[in-house]
Amino acid sequence: MPKVRTIQQTVVLPGTPSAVYRALVDPKVHAEFSGRPARSTGRPGGAFSHYGGALEGFTIFLQKDRRMVLAWRANSWPIGHYSIVDVVLTRVPGGTRVEFTQSGVPTDAFASISSGWREHYWGPLTRFLKAA
């Protein structure tokens, strides 16, 4: 088992909780904002893969427009090692506050995964929601 760390990020995105939730859960919308292939069943227990299979996992819990919990891994991580991603969405003035926690991130991947959320998720999602 690798040594692990926890990523915590809070961002405000310019859209409703429903729009943010849909972009993160619906594979068609995810592919639109990310520009990369995405697959997901959108149901607890279902598998997902994003960015053409570079990221994969399965959904643990969904509360529509409010929360998602995922078992998430990069395909470069040790086989069988998953982190837990917990995303809480709250309506605030100007959009949706995203409270993001990812526990179990291998220490050697921490910096790239942490910056990757900002570069490949929050940035593109902000641009996508502003254009909608």
C-alpha positions in Angstrom: 0.0 0.0 0.0 1.5 3.4 -1.0 1.8 6.3 1.4 -1.2 8.5 0.9 -2.4 12.1 1.4 -5.7 14.0 1.2 -6.6 16.7 -1.3 -9.1 19.4 -0.1 -10.3 22.1 -2.5 -13.2 24.5 -2.4 -14.2 26.4 -5.6 -17.2 28.4 -6.7 -18.4 27.5 -10.2 -20.7 29.8 -12.2 -23.7 27.5 -12.5 -26.5 25.9 -10.5 -25.9 22.7 -8.4 -27.9 20.9 -11.0 -25.7 22.0 -13.9 -22.5 21.2 -12.0 -23.8 17.8 -10.9 -24.9 16.9 -14.4 -21.5 17.9 -15.9 -19.7 15.6 -13.4 -22.1 12.7 -13.6 -23.5 12.6 -17.2 -20.8 11.2 -19.6 -22.0 13.3 -22.6 -21.7 16.6 -20.7 -18.5 15.5 -19.1 -17.0 14.8 -22.5 -18.3 18.2 -23.7 -16.6 20.2 -20.9 -13.4 18.1 -20.8 -13.0 17.6 -24.5 -12.1 13.9 -23.8 -14.0 10.7 -23.9 -16.1 9.8 -20.7 -18.1 6.7 -19.8 -20.4 6.4 -16.8 -23.6 4.6 -15.8 -24.5 7.5 -13.5 -25.7 5.1 -10.8 -24.3 3.9 -7.5 -22.2 0.8 -8.1 -21.6 1.7 -11.7 -18.2 2.0 -13.3 -16.9 5.2 -14.9 -13.8 6.2 -16.9 -12.8 9.7 -17.8 -10.2 11.3 -20.0 -10.1 8.3 -22.4 -9.5 5.8 -19.5 -6.7 7.7 -17.8 -9.1 7.9 -14.7 -11.4 5.2 -13.7 -13.4 3.9 -10.8 -17.0 3.3 -9.6 -19.7 5.3 -8.0 -20.4 4.7 -4.3 -23.1 7.3 -3.6 -25.1 9.9 -5.4 -27.5 12.5 -4.1 -28.9 14.3 -7.1 -27.6 17.9 -7.4 -26.0 17.7 -3.9 -23.3 15.1 -3.4 -21.3 12.3 -5.0 -18.8 9.8 -3.6 -16.6 7.9 -5.9 -13.9 5.3 -5.7 -11.4 6.9 -8.1 -8.0 6.0 -9.4 -5.5 7.0 -12.1 -4.6 4.1 -14.3 -0.9 4.6 -13.4 -1.6 3.8 -9.7 -0.9 0.4 -8.2 -3.5 -2.1 -9.3 -6.4 -2.2 -6.9 -5.6 1.1 -5.2 -8.5 3.6 -5.1 -8.9 7.0 -3.5 -12.2 8.2 -2.3 -13.6 11.4 -3.8 -16.3 13.2 -2.0 -18.0 16.2 -3.7 -20.5 18.4 -2.0 -22.5 21.0 -4.0 -24.1 24.0 -2.3 -26.0 26.9 -4.0 -24.3 30.2 -3.1 -24.6 33.7 -4.6 -22.9 33.6 -8.0 -23.1 29.9 -8.5 -22.3 26.6 -6.7 -19.7 26.0 -4.0 -17.9 22.7 -4.6 -16.3 21.2 -1.5 -14.0 18.6 -2.8 -12.1 16.0 -0.7 -10.0 13.2 -2.2 -8.5 10.8 0.4 -6.0 8.1 -0.3 -4.0 9.8 -3.0 -0.5 8.3 -3.3 2.0 10.8 -2.0 4.1 10.6 -5.2 1.0 11.6 -7.3 -0.3 14.2 -4.8 1.0 17.4 -6.6 -0.1 16.3 -10.1 -3.5 15.1 -9.0 -4.1 18.2 -6.9 -3.2 20.6 -9.8 -5.0 18.3 -12.2 -8.3 18.9 -10.6 -7.9 22.7 -11.1 -6.5 22.4 -14.6 -8.7 19.6 -16.0 -11.9 20.0 -14.0 -12.5 23.3 -12.3 -11.0 25.5 -15.1 -12.7 23.8 -18.1 -15.9 23.4 -16.1 -15.9 27.1 -15.3 -15.5 28.0 -19.0 -18.2 25.5 -20.0 -20.7 26.8 -17.5 -20.1 30.4 -18.4 -20.7 29.6 -22.1 -24.0 27.7 -21.3 
